[in-house]
Amino acid sequence: MGQLYAITPFTLLDYPGEMACIAWFAGCNLRCAYCHNPDIVLGRGEKDESAFLDFLRRRRGMLTAAVFSGGEATFCPSLPILMRHAKGMGYKTKLDTNGTRPTVIMRLLKEGLLDYVALDYKCPASRSKELLGTTKYCEMFNSSLTQLISCAQQGLGLEVRTTYHPDLMTEDDLAVIIHDLDARGFKGNYYIQNIASHGDKTLGRISEPSSQQAPDNLPKPKNFTLSFRNFATTN
């Protein structure tokens, strides 16, 4: 788990304001029913990591950032090494993470290897067994969230995001998350994003959602910005 699975050579969507590439790492310790990367989560990474570094060298001056995603990239043993090389070539670095490896995340932060983090706030603790396949998620996630909010106050780019399927999660679940982020002093961008796929393209083979509209009965955040992604209509 944690080996390089694939490289996306260019994206304008995954790192705000940057021209980026994505390194995808195989494997994950969660089994989110709505996950739209089952091949990556369940697969094996067989690409040579040196090929990714060669790619970064060739793209200097054309790209500005490298995104490390998955699966769960923090299971890659060489992640700090890859990020050091990327930073040394002048790239900004972004980590997509489920937050269940707080020790790894803190090590990257202390070494100054992270410019931006996208943290998945999967669900309230009461729903973790049903939606993620484990009850161990919350303690680890809470530690990461606390550390990242503190670092964001010192300049780290941080967004928090929740994938929403109206037939799997309720607006009350989202309200719990919003209140928790406010209570923690989060001041960045919180995104509620519509599921990207359904059926056999998802890990849990979930059904197509009954609605494509963004939830509209949510509490207004006090300290952060609430936005919606990939919905047919937004409020």
C-alpha angles and dihedrals in degrees: 000000000000100000124136110275105173145340125230103205099205140014136160093185106060102059114038111240095358138101101232147171126213130227110201119205123201125238136035136202093222131070104207110186093220097046109137094196101068092144090057096042094048098030135084125248110232103165119114109248090215087066089061091052090049088051091053091050091052093048098051108130091023101061127041104191145031122214120206111205144146150102086334113325095196089075090067106104092208096047094111091049093050091048092049090054092047092050090046089057091053100258124141112232131222128186124205107201145162089219097237095122102061094160092057092045092050091050091053091047094049091051091051093241098133127075097166136014130194107200121196112222094196103186144310115297092254091063100043099097092049098045104028104029095240142071093205094077100086103060093050093043093049091055092051093046092052092050094046095049089052091050092046088060086059095051108281113141107239135176127175121206140184125199109223131204110175092214093051102037131034132220086247088061090054091047090056090054093047092050091047093052090049091049090052093052096247110172105176135084120305115196126197105199130194116237113271098215145005139198119028091350089073131069094239095037089236123190124254109274117259090228135034094194125106117254109264106187102072131129115258112249116241100205110020143045120262116205137168131228133199098359124137089234131009133204 
